[in-house]
Amino acid sequence: LLLFIYLELLAMAGIYFKTNHMPLRFLLYIGVTALIRLLISDVSHHNAPDTGILYVCGGVLLLAISILVVRYSSSKYPSVKEKVD
């Protein structure tokens, strides 16, 4: 999962240098991946589950909902304006 985070950062940098736009969705994907990596390491190293697991799962759910909102808003209200001849 750490390799996936690095690949997402490189892809985000590549897109930024090509289009001069920072893709917000990539940052959200990185956040979800980092929280899932934290959840996996927390579950594998600690035997007793506590409320920290619920907080991390809630964070993943919140980021997933924000990804859906960003995708919906970018499809409904695109930032690129069409040229009118």
C-alpha positions in Angstrom: 0.0 0.0 0.0 2.9 2.3 0.5 4.0 1.8 -3.1 0.4 2.7 -4.2 0.7 6.0 -2.2 4.0 6.8 -3.9 2.6 6.0 -7.4 -0.4 8.3 -6.7 1.9 11.1 -5.6 3.9 10.7 -8.8 0.8 10.6 -11.0 -0.6 13.7 -9.3 2.7 15.5 -9.9 2.7 14.4 -13.5 -0.9 15.6 -14.1 -0.1 18.9 -12.4 2.9 19.6 -14.7 0.9 18.6 -17.8 -2.3 20.6 -17.1 -1.4 23.1 -14.3 -4.4 21.8 -12.3 -4.1 20.0 -8.9 -6.4 17.0 -8.9 -8.2 16.9 -5.6 -9.4 13.4 -6.0 -5.9 12.0 -6.0 -5.3 13.6 -2.6 -8.4 12.0 -1.3 -7.4 8.6 -2.8 -4.0 8.9 -1.0 -5.8 9.7 2.3 -8.0 6.7 2.0 -5.0 4.5 1.2 -3.1 5.9 4.1 -6.0 5.3 6.5 -6.5 1.7 5.3 -2.8 1.1 5.7 -3.0 2.4 9.3 -6.1 0.2 9.9 -4.3 -2.9 8.6 -1.2 -2.3 10.7 -3.3 -1.4 13.8 -5.3 -4.6 13.5 -2.3 -6.8 12.8 -0.2 -5.5 15.7 -2.8 -5.0 18.4 -5.0 -7.9 19.6 -7.7 -5.9 21.4 -9.9 -3.8 19.1 -10.8 -0.4 20.6 -12.6 2.8 19.5 -9.6 3.8 17.4 -10.6 1.3 14.7 -14.1 2.9 14.5 -12.5 6.4 14.2 -10.3 5.2 11.3 -13.2 3.5 9.6 -15.3 6.7 10.0 -12.4 8.6 8.4 -12.4 6.3 5.5 -16.1 6.6 5.1 -15.9 10.4 5.3 -13.2 10.5 2.6 -15.2 8.1 0.4 -18.3 10.3 0.7 -16.1 13.4 -0.2 -14.8 11.6 -3.2 -18.4 11.0 -4.4 -19.2 14.6 -3.8 -16.2 15.8 -5.7 -16.9 13.5 -8.6 -20.6 14.5 -8.8 -19.8 18.2 -8.6 -17.1 18.0 -11.3 -19.4 16.2 -13.6 -22.4 18.5 -12.9 -20.4 21.7 -12.8 -17.2 21.3 -15.0 -14.5 23.9 -14.5 -13.5 24.0 -18.2 -15.8 26.4 -20.1 -16.7 25.6 -23.6 -15.8 28.0 -26.4 -18.7 29.8 -28.1 -18.1 30.7 -31.7 
